[in-house]
Amino acid sequence: MSIAIRRATPADGAAIGRLGAGLLRAHYQFDPDRFMKPAENCDARYASFLCAQLDHQDALVLVA
């Protein structure tokens, strides 16, 4: 089995948004005093943030 790792593209936005938001939710459920409460639209907001990083020279977003 091989795994391909590549730079994320805008087409990956929805998937990486869901994954990032899922991590945010898990952290909040684990320790709500330490981590911020996820917003209702955190999937889309996370996707927007990560996709905005795609063109930055000093940022790297990868998907596998």
CHARMM internal coordinates of N, CA and C (Angstrom, degrees):
IC EDIT
DIST 1 N 1 CA 1.4517
DIST 1 CA 1 C 1.5199
ANGL 1 N 1 CA 1 C 108.45
DIST 1 C 2 N 1.3075
ANGL 1 CA 1 C 2 N 116.66
DIHE 1 N 1 CA 1 C 2 N 134.01
DIST 2 N 2 CA 1.4630
ANGL 1 C 2 N 2 CA 120.67
DIHE 1 CA 1 C 2 N 2 CA 175.95
DIST 2 CA 2 C 1.5194
ANGL 2 N 2 CA 2 C 109.51
DIHE 1 C 2 N 2 CA 2 C -121.64
DIST 2 C 3 N 1.3113
ANGL 2 CA 2 C 3 N 114.62
DIHE 2 N 2 CA 2 C 3 N 152.02
DIST 3 N 3 CA 1.4523
ANGL 2 C 3 N 3 CA 121.18
DIHE 2 CA 2 C 3 N 3 CA 179.49
DIST 3 CA 3 C 1.5179
ANGL 3 N 3 CA 3 C 107.38
DIHE 2 C 3 N 3 CA 3 C -120.59
DIST 3 C 4 N 1.3084
ANGL 3 CA 3 C 4 N 116.39
DIHE 3 N 3 CA 3 C 4 N 128.19
DIST 4 N 4 CA 1.4617
ANGL 3 C 4 N 4 CA 121.50
DIHE 3 CA 3 C 4 N 4 CA 177.76
DIST 4 CA 4 C 1.5250
ANGL 4 N 4 CA 4 C 109.13
DIHE 3 C 4 N 4 CA 4 C -92.51
DIST 4 C 5 N 1.3069
ANGL 4 CA 4 C 5 N 116.21
DIHE 4 N 4 CA 4 C 5 N 127.34
DIST 5 N 5 CA 1.4621
ANGL 4 C 5 N 5 CA 121.97
DIHE 4 CA 4 C 5 N 5 CA 176.34
DIST 5 CA 5 C 1.5160
ANGL 5 N 5 CA 5 C 106.57
DIHE 4 C 5 N 5 CA 5 C -113.19
DIST 5 C 6 N 1.3301
ANGL 5 CA 5 C 6 N 115.51
DIHE 5 N 5 CA 5 C 6 N 129.98
DIST 6 N 6 CA 1.4654
ANGL 5 C 6 N 6 CA 120.09
DIHE 5 CA 5 C 6 N 6 CA -177.64
DIST 6 CA 6 C 1.5170
ANGL 6 N 6 CA 6 C 109.88
DIHE 5 C 6 N 6 CA 6 C -146.48
DIST 6 C 7 N 1.3233
ANGL 6 CA 6 C 7 N 114.73
DIHE 6 N 6 CA 6 C 7 N 167.87
DIST 7 N 7 CA 1.4611
ANGL 6 C 7 N 7 CA 120.09
DIHE 6 CA 6 C 7 N 7 CA 174.19
DIST 7 CA 7 C 1.5254
ANGL 7 N 7 CA 7 C 108.87
DIHE 6 C 7 N 7 CA 7 C -66.76
DIST 7 C 8 N 1.3097
ANGL 7 CA 7 C 8 N 115.55
DIHE 7 N 7 CA 7 C 8 N 140.91
DIST 8 N 8 CA 1.4658
ANGL 7 C 8 N 8 CA 120.50
DIHE 7 CA 7 C 8 N 8 CA 175.86
DIST 8 CA 8 C 1.5301
ANGL 8 N 8 CA 8 C 109.57
DIHE 7 C 8 N 8 CA 8 C -69.32
DIST 8 C 9 N 1.3070
ANGL 8 CA 8 C 9 N 115.22
DIHE 8 N 8 CA 8 C 9 N 152.55
DIST 9 N 9 CA 1.4607
ANGL 8 C 9 N 9 CA 122.52
DIHE 8 CA 8 C 9 N 9 CA 175.62
DIST 9 CA 9 C 1.5265
ANGL 9 N 9 CA 9 C 107.82
DIHE 8 C 9 N 9 CA 9 C -123.29
DIST 9 C 10 N 1.3187
ANGL 9 CA 9 C 10 N 117.76
DIHE 9 N 9 CA 9 C 10 N 167.52
DIST 10 N 10 CA 1.4711
ANGL 9 C 10 N 10 CA 119.18
DIHE 9 CA 9 C 10 N 10 CA 176.93
DIST 10 CA 10 C 1.5339
ANGL 10 N 10 CA 10 C 112.64
DIHE 9 C 10 N 10 CA 10 C -55.94
DIST 10 C 11 N 1.3208
ANGL 10 CA 10 C 11 N 117.68
DIHE 10 N 10 CA 10 C 11 N -28.89
DIST 11 N 11 CA 1.4649
ANGL 10 C 11 N 11 CA 120.81
DIHE 10 CA 10 C 11 N 11 CA 178.70
DIST 11 CA 11 C 1.5269
ANGL 11 N 11 CA 11 C 112.37
DIHE 10 C 11 N 11 CA 11 C -65.04
DIST 11 C 12 N 1.3173
ANGL 11 CA 11 C 12 N 117.26
DIHE 11 N 11 CA 11 C 12 N -20.02
DIST 12 N 12 CA 1.4625
ANGL 11 C 12 N 12 CA 121.99
DIHE 11 CA 11 C 12 N 12 CA 178.67
DIST 12 CA 12 C 1.5255
ANGL 12 N 12 CA 12 C 112.15
DIHE 11 C 12 N 12 CA 12 C -85.54
DIST 12 C 13 N 1.3105
ANGL 12 CA 12 C 13 N 117.54
DIHE 12 N 12 CA 12 C 13 N -4.83
DIST 13 N 13 CA 1.4578
ANGL 12 C 13 N 13 CA 122.32
DIHE 12 CA 12 C 13 N 13 CA -171.99
DIST 13 CA 13 C 1.5151
ANGL 13 N 13 CA 13 C 114.95
DIHE 12 C 13 N 13 CA 13 C -51.72
DIST 13 C 14 N 1.3086
ANGL 13 CA 13 C 14 N 118.25
DIHE 13 N 13 CA 13 C 14 N -49.52
DIST 14 N 14 CA 1.4693
ANGL 13 C 14 N 14 CA 120.48
DIHE 13 CA 13 C 14 N 14 CA -177.23
DIST 14 CA 14 C 1.5238
ANGL 14 N 14 CA 14 C 111.26
DIHE 13 C 14 N 14 CA 14 C -62.67
DIST 14 C 15 N 1.3299
ANGL 14 CA 14 C 15 N 116.51
DIHE 14 N 14 CA 14 C 15 N -42.51
DIST 15 N 15 CA 1.4645
ANGL 14 C 15 N 15 CA 120.29
DIHE 14 CA 14 C 15 N 15 CA -178.68
DIST 15 CA 15 C 1.5225
ANGL 15 N 15 CA 15 C 111.83
DIHE 14 C 15 N 15 CA 15 C -67.30
DIST 15 C 16 N 1.3292
ANGL 15 CA 15 C 16 N 117.31
DIHE 15 N 15 CA 15 C 16 N -45.78
DIST 16 N 16 CA 1.4646
ANGL 15 C 16 N 16 CA 118.57
DIHE 15 CA 15 C 16 N 16 CA -178.83
DIST 16 CA 16 C 1.5243
ANGL 16 N 16 CA 16 C 110.84
DIHE 15 C 16 N 16 CA 16 C -71.29
DIST 16 C 17 N 1.3118
ANGL 16 CA 16 C 17 N 116.91
DIHE 16 N 16 CA 16 C 17 N -27.56
DIST 17 N 17 CA 1.4652
ANGL 16 C 17 N 17 CA 120.21
DIHE 16 CA 16 C 17 N 17 CA 174.49
DIST 17 CA 17 C 1.5149
ANGL 17 N 17 CA 17 C 111.47
DIHE 16 C 17 N 17 CA 17 C -65.89
DIST 17 C 18 N 1.3268
ANGL 17 CA 17 C 18 N 116.37
DIHE 17 N 17 CA 17 C 18 N -43.82
DIST 18 N 18 CA 1.4744
ANGL 17 C 18 N 18 CA 120.77
DIHE 17 CA 17 C 18 N 18 CA 177.81
DIST 18 CA 18 C 1.5229
ANGL 18 N 18 CA 18 C 110.95
DIHE 17 C 18 N 18 CA 18 C -63.11
DIST 18 C 19 N 1.3280
ANGL 18 CA 18 C 19 N 116.79
DIHE 18 N 18 CA 18 C 19 N -43.11
DIST 19 N 19 CA 1.4610
ANGL 18 C 19 N 19 CA 120.29
DIHE 18 CA 18 C 19 N 19 CA -179.06
DIST 19 CA 19 C 1.5280
ANGL 19 N 19 CA 19 C 111.33
DIHE 18 C 19 N 19 CA 19 C -66.18
DIST 19 C 20 N 1.3166
ANGL 19 CA 19 C 20 N 116.63
DIHE 19 N 19 CA 19 C 20 N -45.28
DIST 20 N 20 CA 1.4674
ANGL 19 C 20 N 20 CA 120.31
DIHE 19 CA 19 C 20 N 20 CA 178.84
DIST 20 CA 20 C 1.5158
ANGL 20 N 20 CA 20 C 111.66
DIHE 19 C 20 N 20 CA 20 C -62.60
DIST 20 C 21 N 1.3157
ANGL 20 CA 20 C 21 N 116.28
DIHE 20 N 20 CA 20 C 21 N -43.00
DIST 21 N 21 CA 1.4618
ANGL 20 C 21 N 21 CA 120.62
DIHE 20 CA 20 C 21 N 21 CA 179.66
DIST 21 CA 21 C 1.5271
ANGL 21 N 21 CA 21 C 110.68
DIHE 20 C 21 N 21 CA 21 C -67.27
DIST 21 C 22 N 1.3194
ANGL 21 CA 21 C 22 N 116.82
DIHE 21 N 21 CA 21 C 22 N -35.68
DIST 22 N 22 CA 1.4600
ANGL 21 C 22 N 22 CA 120.27
DIHE 21 CA 21 C 22 N 22 CA 176.51
DIST 22 CA 22 C 1.5181
ANGL 22 N 22 CA 22 C 111.60
DIHE 21 C 22 N 22 CA 22 C -62.53
DIST 22 C 23 N 1.3204
ANGL 22 CA 22 C 23 N 116.05
DIHE 22 N 22 CA 22 C 23 N -40.31
DIST 23 N 23 CA 1.4598
ANGL 22 C 23 N 23 CA 120.54
DIHE 22 CA 22 C 23 N 23 CA 176.83
DIST 23 CA 23 C 1.5245
ANGL 23 N 23 CA 23 C 110.73
DIHE 22 C 23 N 23 CA 23 C -64.94
DIST 23 C 24 N 1.3227
ANGL 23 CA 23 C 24 N 116.05
DIHE 23 N 23 CA 23 C 24 N -42.43
DIST 24 N 24 CA 1.4615
ANGL 23 C 24 N 24 CA 120.80
DIHE 23 CA 23 C 24 N 24 CA 177.51
DIST 24 CA 24 C 1.5306
ANGL 24 N 24 CA 24 C 110.84
DIHE 23 C 24 N 24 CA 24 C -59.87
DIST 24 C 25 N 1.3224
ANGL 24 CA 24 C 25 N 116.49
DIHE 24 N 24 CA 24 C 25 N -44.67
DIST 25 N 25 CA 1.4716
ANGL 24 C 25 N 25 CA 120.68
DIHE 24 CA 24 C 25 N 25 CA 178.98
DIST 25 CA 25 C 1.5297
ANGL 25 N 25 CA 25 C 111.50
DIHE 24 C 25 N 25 CA 25 C -63.31
DIST 25 C 26 N 1.3351
ANGL 25 CA 25 C 26 N 116.30
DIHE 25 N 25 CA 25 C 26 N -42.48
DIST 26 N 26 CA 1.4675
ANGL 25 C 26 N 26 CA 120.03
DIHE 25 CA 25 C 26 N 26 CA 179.96
DIST 26 CA 26 C 1.5230
ANGL 26 N 26 CA 26 C 110.89
DIHE 25 C 26 N 26 CA 26 C -63.00
DIST 26 C 27 N 1.3253
ANGL 26 CA 26 C 27 N 117.25
DIHE 26 N 26 CA 26 C 27 N -43.46
DIST 27 N 27 CA 1.4623
ANGL 26 C 27 N 27 CA 120.46
DIHE 26 CA 26 C 27 N 27 CA 178.13
DIST 27 CA 27 C 1.5286
ANGL 27 N 27 CA 27 C 110.81
DIHE 26 C 27 N 27 CA 27 C -61.16
DIST 27 C 28 N 1.3201
ANGL 27 CA 27 C 28 N 116.45
DIHE 27 N 27 CA 27 C 28 N -43.81
DIST 28 N 28 CA 1.4649
ANGL 27 C 28 N 28 CA 120.52
DIHE 27 CA 27 C 28 N 28 CA -179.12
DIST 28 CA 28 C 1.5289
ANGL 28 N 28 CA 28 C 111.03
DIHE 27 C 28 N 28 CA 28 C -64.21
DIST 28 C 29 N 1.3244
ANGL 28 CA 28 C 29 N 117.00
DIHE 28 N 28 CA 28 C 29 N -42.25
DIST 29 N 29 CA 1.4629
ANGL 28 C 29 N 29 CA 119.92
DIHE 28 CA 28 C 29 N 29 CA 179.47
DIST 29 CA 29 C 1.5285
ANGL 29 N 29 CA 29 C 110.81
DIHE 28 C 29 N 29 CA 29 C -65.27
DIST 29 C 30 N 1.3150
ANGL 29 CA 29 C 30 N 116.62
DIHE 29 N 29 CA 29 C 30 N -34.61
DIST 30 N 30 CA 1.4576
ANGL 29 C 30 N 30 CA 121.26
DIHE 29 CA 29 C 30 N 30 CA -179.98
DIST 30 CA 30 C 1.5295
ANGL 30 N 30 CA 30 C 111.60
DIHE 29 C 30 N 30 CA 30 C -68.86
DIST 30 C 31 N 1.3291
ANGL 30 CA 30 C 31 N 115.95
DIHE 30 N 30 CA 30 C 31 N -43.35
DIST 31 N 31 CA 1.4643
ANGL 30 C 31 N 31 CA 119.80
DIHE 30 CA 30 C 31 N 31 CA -176.73
DIST 31 CA 31 C 1.5249
ANGL 31 N 31 CA 31 C 110.44
DIHE 30 C 31 N 31 CA 31 C -151.26
DIST 31 C 32 N 1.3360
ANGL 31 CA 31 C 32 N 118.29
DIHE 31 N 31 CA 31 C 32 N 83.50
DIST 32 N 32 CA 1.4646
ANGL 31 C 32 N 32 CA 121.54
DIHE 31 CA 31 C 32 N 32 CA -176.24
DIST 32 CA 32 C 1.5318
ANGL 32 N 32 CA 32 C 114.04
DIHE 31 C 32 N 32 CA 32 C -65.58
DIST 32 C 33 N 1.3141
ANGL 32 CA 32 C 33 N 117.18
DIHE 32 N 32 CA 32 C 33 N -18.02
DIST 33 N 33 CA 1.4694
ANGL 32 C 33 N 33 CA 118.53
DIHE 32 CA 32 C 33 N 33 CA 177.59
DIST 33 CA 33 C 1.5264
ANGL 33 N 33 CA 33 C 111.77
DIHE 32 C 33 N 33 CA 33 C -78.40
DIST 33 C 34 N 1.2903
ANGL 33 CA 33 C 34 N 116.20
DIHE 33 N 33 CA 33 C 34 N -23.94
DIST 34 N 34 CA 1.4696
ANGL 33 C 34 N 34 CA 120.78
DIHE 33 CA 33 C 34 N 34 CA -176.65
DIST 34 CA 34 C 1.5291
ANGL 34 N 34 CA 34 C 113.00
DIHE 33 C 34 N 34 CA 34 C -96.56
DIST 34 C 35 N 1.3224
ANGL 34 CA 34 C 35 N 117.12
DIHE 34 N 34 CA 34 C 35 N -33.68
DIST 35 N 35 CA 1.4641
ANGL 34 C 35 N 35 CA 121.57
DIHE 34 CA 34 C 35 N 35 CA -174.17
DIST 35 CA 35 C 1.5223
ANGL 35 N 35 CA 35 C 111.09
DIHE 34 C 35 N 35 CA 35 C -110.95
DIST 35 C 36 N 1.3334
ANGL 35 CA 35 C 36 N 115.11
DIHE 35 N 35 CA 35 C 36 N 149.89
DIST 36 N 36 CA 1.4630
ANGL 35 C 36 N 36 CA 119.63
DIHE 35 CA 35 C 36 N 36 CA -178.08
DIST 36 CA 36 C 1.5274
ANGL 36 N 36 CA 36 C 110.81
DIHE 35 C 36 N 36 CA 36 C -71.65
DIST 36 C 37 N 1.3243
ANGL 36 CA 36 C 37 N 114.53
DIHE 36 N 36 CA 36 C 37 N 150.40
DIST 37 N 37 CA 1.4622
ANGL 36 C 37 N 37 CA 121.85
DIHE 36 CA 36 C 37 N 37 CA 178.91
DIST 37 CA 37 C 1.5298
ANGL 37 N 37 CA 37 C 108.40
DIHE 36 C 37 N 37 CA 37 C -73.83
DIST 37 C 38 N 1.3321
ANGL 37 CA 37 C 38 N 117.55
DIHE 37 N 37 CA 37 C 38 N 129.91
DIST 38 N 38 CA 1.4623
ANGL 37 C 38 N 38 CA 119.97
DIHE 37 CA 37 C 38 N 38 CA 179.03
DIST 38 CA 38 C 1.5321
ANGL 38 N 38 CA 38 C 111.51
DIHE 37 C 38 N 38 CA 38 C -64.88
DIST 38 C 39 N 1.3039
ANGL 38 CA 38 C 39 N 116.20
DIHE 38 N 38 CA 38 C 39 N 138.50
DIST 39 N 39 CA 1.4634
ANGL 38 C 39 N 39 CA 121.82
DIHE 38 CA 38 C 39 N 39 CA 174.34
DIST 39 CA 39 C 1.5282
ANGL 39 N 39 CA 39 C 108.85
DIHE 38 C 39 N 39 CA 39 C -74.53
DIST 39 C 40 N 1.3255
ANGL 39 CA 39 C 40 N 115.59
DIHE 39 N 39 CA 39 C 40 N 161.45
DIST 40 N 40 CA 1.4666
ANGL 39 C 40 N 40 CA 119.38
DIHE 39 CA 39 C 40 N 40 CA 179.23
DIST 40 CA 40 C 1.5228
ANGL 40 N 40 CA 40 C 112.50
DIHE 39 C 40 N 40 CA 40 C -58.52
DIST 40 C 41 N 1.3033
ANGL 40 CA 40 C 41 N 116.90
DIHE 40 N 40 CA 40 C 41 N -37.57
DIST 41 N 41 CA 1.4635
ANGL 40 C 41 N 41 CA 120.42
DIHE 40 CA 40 C 41 N 41 CA -177.07
DIST 41 CA 41 C 1.5314
ANGL 41 N 41 CA 41 C 111.68
DIHE 40 C 41 N 41 CA 41 C -104.55
DIST 41 C 42 N 1.3269
ANGL 41 CA 41 C 42 N 116.49
DIHE 41 N 41 CA 41 C 42 N 35.61
DIST 42 N 42 CA 1.4641
ANGL 41 C 42 N 42 CA 118.72
DIHE 41 CA 41 C 42 N 42 CA -174.71
DIST 42 CA 42 C 1.5303
ANGL 42 N 42 CA 42 C 112.45
DIHE 41 C 42 N 42 CA 42 C -66.97
DIST 42 C 43 N 1.3354
ANGL 42 CA 42 C 43 N 119.51
DIHE 42 N 42 CA 42 C 43 N -27.31
DIST 43 N 43 CA 1.4717
ANGL 42 C 43 N 43 CA 120.05
DIHE 42 CA 42 C 43 N 43 CA 176.35
DIST 43 CA 43 C 1.5264
ANGL 43 N 43 CA 43 C 110.00
DIHE 42 C 43 N 43 CA 43 C -59.37
DIST 43 C 44 N 1.3196
ANGL 43 CA 43 C 44 N 116.33
DIHE 43 N 43 CA 43 C 44 N -49.96
DIST 44 N 44 CA 1.4665
ANGL 43 C 44 N 44 CA 120.78
DIHE 43 CA 43 C 44 N 44 CA -178.69
DIST 44 CA 44 C 1.5236
ANGL 44 N 44 CA 44 C 111.46
DIHE 43 C 44 N 44 CA 44 C -67.76
DIST 44 C 45 N 1.3174
ANGL 44 CA 44 C 45 N 117.07
DIHE 44 N 44 CA 44 C 45 N -38.15
DIST 45 N 45 CA 1.4680
ANGL 44 C 45 N 45 CA 120.41
DIHE 44 CA 44 C 45 N 45 CA 179.89
DIST 45 CA 45 C 1.5225
ANGL 45 N 45 CA 45 C 111.02
DIHE 44 C 45 N 45 CA 45 C -67.52
DIST 45 C 46 N 1.3327
ANGL 45 CA 45 C 46 N 116.44
DIHE 45 N 45 CA 45 C 46 N -40.40
DIST 46 N 46 CA 1.4677
ANGL 45 C 46 N 46 CA 120.40
DIHE 45 CA 45 C 46 N 46 CA 177.94
DIST 46 CA 46 C 1.5235
ANGL 46 N 46 CA 46 C 109.29
DIHE 45 C 46 N 46 CA 46 C -65.46
DIST 46 C 47 N 1.3221
ANGL 46 CA 46 C 47 N 117.57
DIHE 46 N 46 CA 46 C 47 N -43.26
DIST 47 N 47 CA 1.4699
ANGL 46 C 47 N 47 CA 121.20
DIHE 46 CA 46 C 47 N 47 CA 178.06
DIST 47 CA 47 C 1.5220
ANGL 47 N 47 CA 47 C 110.54
DIHE 46 C 47 N 47 CA 47 C -60.59
DIST 47 C 48 N 1.3136
ANGL 47 CA 47 C 48 N 116.93
DIHE 47 N 47 CA 47 C 48 N -43.44
DIST 48 N 48 CA 1.4609
ANGL 47 C 48 N 48 CA 121.03
DIHE 47 CA 47 C 48 N 48 CA 179.39
DIST 48 CA 48 C 1.5246
ANGL 48 N 48 CA 48 C 111.11
DIHE 47 C 48 N 48 CA 48 C -61.62
DIST 48 C 49 N 1.3308
ANGL 48 CA 48 C 49 N 116.98
DIHE 48 N 48 CA 48 C 49 N -44.59
DIST 49 N 49 CA 1.4597
ANGL 48 C 49 N 49 CA 120.62
DIHE 48 CA 48 C 49 N 49 CA 179.50
DIST 49 CA 49 C 1.5277
ANGL 49 N 49 CA 49 C 110.92
DIHE 48 C 49 N 49 CA 49 C -61.83
DIST 49 C 50 N 1.3392
ANGL 49 CA 49 C 50 N 116.46
DIHE 49 N 49 CA 49 C 50 N -50.32
DIST 50 N 50 CA 1.4583
ANGL 49 C 50 N 50 CA 119.07
DIHE 49 CA 49 C 50 N 50 CA -177.14
DIST 50 CA 50 C 1.5276
ANGL 50 N 50 CA 50 C 111.91
DIHE 49 C 50 N 50 CA 50 C -65.49
DIST 50 C 51 N 1.3185
ANGL 50 CA 50 C 51 N 117.46
DIHE 50 N 50 CA 50 C 51 N -39.72
DIST 51 N 51 CA 1.4677
ANGL 50 C 51 N 51 CA 119.81
DIHE 50 CA 50 C 51 N 51 CA 177.90
DIST 51 CA 51 C 1.5300
ANGL 51 N 51 CA 51 C 111.39
DIHE 50 C 51 N 51 CA 51 C -66.00
DIST 51 C 52 N 1.3189
ANGL 51 CA 51 C 52 N 117.41
DIHE 51 N 51 CA 51 C 52 N -32.11
DIST 52 N 52 CA 1.4642
ANGL 51 C 52 N 52 CA 120.39
DIHE 51 CA 51 C 52 N 52 CA 177.20
DIST 52 CA 52 C 1.5298
ANGL 52 N 52 CA 52 C 111.13
DIHE 51 C 52 N 52 CA 52 C -66.40
DIST 52 C 53 N 1.3287
ANGL 52 CA 52 C 53 N 117.15
DIHE 52 N 52 CA 52 C 53 N -22.98
DIST 53 N 53 CA 1.4621
ANGL 52 C 53 N 53 CA 120.90
DIHE 52 CA 52 C 53 N 53 CA 179.97
DIST 53 CA 53 C 1.5213
ANGL 53 N 53 CA 53 C 112.94
DIHE 52 C 53 N 53 CA 53 C -80.75
DIST 53 C 54 N 1.3172
ANGL 53 CA 53 C 54 N 117.82
DIHE 53 N 53 CA 53 C 54 N -15.11
DIST 54 N 54 CA 1.4621
ANGL 53 C 54 N 54 CA 121.38
DIHE 53 CA 53 C 54 N 54 CA -172.64
DIST 54 CA 54 C 1.5250
ANGL 54 N 54 CA 54 C 113.71
DIHE 53 C 54 N 54 CA 54 C -60.24
DIST 54 C 55 N 1.2994
ANGL 54 CA 54 C 55 N 118.30
DIHE 54 N 54 CA 54 C 55 N -31.33
DIST 55 N 55 CA 1.4629
ANGL 54 C 55 N 55 CA 121.45
DIHE 54 CA 54 C 55 N 55 CA -177.99
DIST 55 CA 55 C 1.5224
ANGL 55 N 55 CA 55 C 113.85
DIHE 54 C 55 N 55 CA 55 C -95.54
DIST 55 C 56 N 1.3165
ANGL 55 CA 55 C 56 N 118.08
DIHE 55 N 55 CA 55 C 56 N 0.71
DIST 56 N 56 CA 1.4574
ANGL 55 C 56 N 56 CA 121.53
DIHE 55 CA 55 C 56 N 56 CA -178.83
DIST 56 CA 56 C 1.5263
ANGL 56 N 56 CA 56 C 108.84
DIHE 55 C 56 N 56 CA 56 C -82.85
DIST 56 C 57 N 1.3200
ANGL 56 CA 56 C 57 N 116.26
DIHE 56 N 56 CA 56 C 57 N 132.84
DIST 57 N 57 CA 1.4571
ANGL 56 C 57 N 57 CA 122.05
DIHE 56 CA 56 C 57 N 57 CA 179.89
DIST 57 CA 57 C 1.5320
ANGL 57 N 57 CA 57 C 111.75
DIHE 56 C 57 N 57 CA 57 C -64.90
DIST 57 C 58 N 1.3174
ANGL 57 CA 57 C 58 N 117.19
DIHE 57 N 57 CA 57 C 58 N -30.03
DIST 58 N 58 CA 1.4653
ANGL 57 C 58 N 58 CA 120.81
DIHE 57 CA 57 C 58 N 58 CA -174.85
DIST 58 CA 58 C 1.5268
ANGL 58 N 58 CA 58 C 113.30
DIHE 57 C 58 N 58 CA 58 C -98.78
DIST 58 C 59 N 1.3383
ANGL 58 CA 58 C 59 N 117.46
DIHE 58 N 58 CA 58 C 59 N 15.29
DIST 59 N 59 CA 1.4626
ANGL 58 C 59 N 59 CA 121.49
DIHE 58 CA 58 C 59 N 59 CA 179.23
DIST 59 CA 59 C 1.5245
ANGL 59 N 59 CA 59 C 109.27
DIHE 58 C 59 N 59 CA 59 C -128.02
DIST 59 C 60 N 1.2996
ANGL 59 CA 59 C 60 N 115.45
DIHE 59 N 59 CA 59 C 60 N 150.12
DIST 60 N 60 CA 1.4612
ANGL 59 C 60 N 60 CA 120.77
DIHE 59 CA 59 C 60 N 60 CA 178.60
DIST 60 CA 60 C 1.5194
ANGL 60 N 60 CA 60 C 108.09
DIHE 59 C 60 N 60 CA 60 C -140.42
DIST 60 C 61 N 1.3100
ANGL 60 CA 60 C 61 N 116.84
DIHE 60 N 60 CA 60 C 61 N 121.29
DIST 61 N 61 CA 1.4695
ANGL 60 C 61 N 61 CA 122.54
DIHE 60 CA 60 C 61 N 61 CA 176.35
DIST 61 CA 61 C 1.5197
ANGL 61 N 61 CA 61 C 106.16
DIHE 60 C 61 N 61 CA 61 C -115.84
DIST 61 C 62 N 1.3095
ANGL 61 CA 61 C 62 N 116.00
DIHE 61 N 61 CA 61 C 62 N 120.58
DIST 62 N 62 CA 1.4582
ANGL 61 C 62 N 62 CA 121.59
DIHE 61 CA 61 C 62 N 62 CA -178.62
DIST 62 CA 62 C 1.5215
ANGL 62 N 62 CA 62 C 110.99
DIHE 61 C 62 N 62 CA 62 C -114.09
DIST 62 C 63 N 1.3142
ANGL 62 CA 62 C 63 N 116.19
DIHE 62 N 62 CA 62 C 63 N 152.49
DIST 63 N 63 CA 1.4632
ANGL 62 C 63 N 63 CA 122.34
DIHE 62 CA 62 C 63 N 63 CA 173.21
DIST 63 CA 63 C 1.5241
ANGL 63 N 63 CA 63 C 107.50
DIHE 62 C 63 N 63 CA 63 C -129.92
DIST 63 C 64 N 1.3105
ANGL 63 CA 63 C 64 N 114.94
DIHE 63 N 63 CA 63 C 64 N 154.27
DIST 64 N 64 CA 1.4727
ANGL 63 C 64 N 64 CA 119.45
DIHE 63 CA 63 C 64 N 64 CA 178.95
DIST 64 CA 64 C 1.5124
ANGL 64 N 64 CA 64 C 108.87
DIHE 63 C 64 N 64 CA 64 C -125.99
END
COOR INIT
IC SEED 1 N 1 CA 1 C
IC BUILD
